[in-house]
Amino acid sequence: MLTSVQTYSELHPTPISSTISVLARRIQERFPGSGLSQVAAELAKQAGQNQSVIEHLRRPLWWLRALTTLTIAALIGLVLWAALELRTVIRGGTFTVAEVLQSIDAATSELIFLSLVVLFLVSLETRLKRRTALRMLHRLRSIAHIVDMHQLTKDPEHALHRVASTASSPSRTLSRTQLPRYLDYCSELLALTSKLAALHAQHLNDAVVLGAVNDIEALTADLSRKIWQKISILAMADPQVRALTASELDKETAG
């Protein structure tokens, strides 16, 4: 029972990557050579890179932690040395107020400097990992926008009715039964892109990364909402599409 809780209580990159690879094959089989199939293949590639980044982010930077430990040890050693020196001077009795104040001022400056170094090193690991995560999240955000570009001209009105084209009209080759399938694939790609982004929020406790992940999740949800509005229009206007949406989409998704 404990194993099940550990397995299903968090996202895992391997099943997500496998799902993306299967989706890429489905798109290629139904729309061979299409731009969307190439986007899906690119997302599958980015999923592998994303998994490598996640594994890297989960590993501690031992060299940096060792350097931080040495700096903290140096700080503690400086404090002890300053205390011993002050004790020696006081016991000797050969000191002036000016000398004591000068010694305290010098020790304080050193302590402040080393304390700032410690704070810098303690936060450096998080900032390095943050930069790596944000670079990967930027790629995923770009893919989400590319998916949106592919569905942008897929207007249900043109599939349901004959609409006069102009010289600058985009090429519309999808039938009224192919269009909801195409749009559904776009929605799946957006959902899986969101899941790849969510992996970064599981093991990296950083507010900036969490904010970037939330932005991608909100972006993909909004774009997917627009897509399903188009699918709903097709389903309501055409009984054939409605039957496809109710049965074939569920069948392929379950498969």
N, C-alpha and C positions, 0 to 999 in steps of 0.2 A: 504493500500500500504506500509506503514511503517513497518507493521508486516512482510510482505513478504521479505522486504529488510533485516530485522534482522534475519529472519529464514534462508535465502539462501545465506548469505554473509560470512558464516563460517561453518567449519565442526562441526558436533555434534556427540558425542560418542555413543548415543543410536542407531541411524540408522546404524552406522558402525557395532556395536555389533550384531544387528539383522541380518544384511547381512551376517556376518561371521557364525552365527548360521544356517542360511538357507543353506549356502554353505557347511557347515559340514554335514548337513543332505543329501544334494544332493550327496556328495562324498560317504557317507556311503551307500546310496541306490544303487548307481551304482557300487561301489567297496567295498562291505561289508567286514569288517575285515581287510582292507588293511592298510598299514602303513601310507599312505597319509590321510586316514580318521581319524587316531589317531592324526596326526599332526594338522588337521583342528579342531578337538575337543580341543586340547591344545591351539590353537590360540583363540578359542571362550572363553576358560577359562581365558587366558591372557587379552582378550578384557575387561572382567568384572573387572579384577584387574586394568587394565589401566584406566578405567573410574573412579575407586575409587581414583587412584593416581592423575588424572586430577582435580577432585573435591577438593582434599586436596591441590593441588598446587594453586588453585584459591582463597583459603581462606587465609586471612592475618594471620600472627602469632602475635596475639595481645599481648601475654606476652612479646615477644621480642620487639615489638614496644613500649610497656609501659616502658620497661627497657631502651630503647634508649632515650625516652622522659625524664626520670628521670636523665639520664646521661647528657643530654644537659642542663637540668635545673641546675644541679650541676655545670656545666661548666660556665654557665652564672652567677650563684651565686658567684663562685670563682672570676670571673672577676670583678664583682661589689664590692666584699669584698676587693680585692687588690686595686682597685681604691680609695675606702673610706679610707683604711689604709694609702695609700700614701698621700692622701689629709690631713689626720690628722697629719702625721709626718711633712709635709711641713708647715702647719699652726703653729705647735708647735715651729718650729724653732730649736729644739734640735736634730739635726741629723748631721751626717757626710756623706761625699760622699761614704765612704766604706759601711756604713749601708744601704744607698739607693740602691747601686749596689747589695748588698747581698740580699736585699728584692726583688728587681726586678728579680734577678737570680732564687730565690726560687719560685716566682710566675710564672715565665716563664716555669720552669720545670714542675710545676703542670698543667699549661695550655697545654703544649705539651702532657703530659701523658693522660689527659682527652680527648684531641682532637683525639689522637690515639684510645682511647677506643670508642669514638663516631664513628669514621670511621670503626672500626671493627664491631660494633653492626649494623651500617647501612647496611653493606655488608653481614652480617651473614645470614639474612633471604634469600637473593638470593642464597648464597652458600649452605644453607641447602636444599632449594628447588631444586637446581641444582643437588645435590647428589642423591636425590630421583628420579628425572627425568632420570638421566643417568643410574641408576640401572634398571629402567623399559625399557629404550631404549636398554640396553645391552641384555635383554631377547628377545626383538623383533628382534634384529640383529641375535641372535642365531637361532631363528625360521626361518628366511629367509635362513640361511645357511642350515638348516635341510631340508627345501623344495627343495633346490637345490640338496642336496644329493639324494632325492627321484627321481628326474628326470634325474640324472646324467647318469644312465645306460640305459635310455629309448632311444635307438638309432634307428632312422627311418630306417636305412639300414637293420636291422634285421627284421623289420616288412614288408618291401617291398620285400626282397629276402631271400632265404635260405642261412644262413651263418654257416659254420662249427663251432661248439662249442668246447671248450677245457674243461679240468677238472676244471679249475678255472673260467669259464664263469659264469656270474650271471644268475639267473633264469629269463627267459623272457616269461611271460604268457599272455601278452596283444596282442590282434589282431590288425590288421592295422586300424580297425574302433574304437577300444577302446583306442589306443595310443594317437590320437589327443585329445580325451576327457580328458584323464589323464593329458596330458601336459597343456591343457587349464585350468584345475582345479589348477595346480601348479601356473600358471600365475595369476589367480585370488587371490590365497592365498598371493602371493607376493605383489600384488597391495593393498590388504586390510591391510597387515602388514605395508606397507608404510603409509597408511592413519592413522593407529593407532599412528605411530610415529609423523606424522604431527600435531596431536592434541596438542603435547607438545610445539610446536612453536607458538601456537595461543595466549596463555595467560601467557607465561613465557618469558619475554624479557631478554634473556641471550645469549651471543654470543657462549658460549661453548655448550649449549643445541641446539641452532640453527645449529651449525656445525655438531653435532651428528645426528640431524634429516636429514640434507642434505646428510650426508654419507649414511644413511639407504635408503633414496630415490634414490640415485645414485646406490647403491648396488642392490636394488630390480629391478630398471629399467634395469640394465645390465643383471641380471639373467633372467628377463622376455624376454629380447631381444633374448637371446640364445634359450629360449624355443620356441619362435615364429619362429625362423629360422628352428627348427625341424618340427613344424607344417606346415610351408610353403613347406618344402621338401616333406612331406607326401602328401600335397594337389596337388602339381605339378606332382607327380609321379603316383598318383592313382585317377581316376575320382570319385570313390566312396567316398574317403576321401574328395575330393574337394567339392562334393555335401554336405557332412556332415558339413564341415567347413562353407559353405555358408548359409545353412539353419538351421540345427538342433542346432548348437552352438548358433546362433542368437536367435532361438526360446526359448531355455532353459535360456539364459541370460536375455531375455526380461521377461520371466516368473518369 
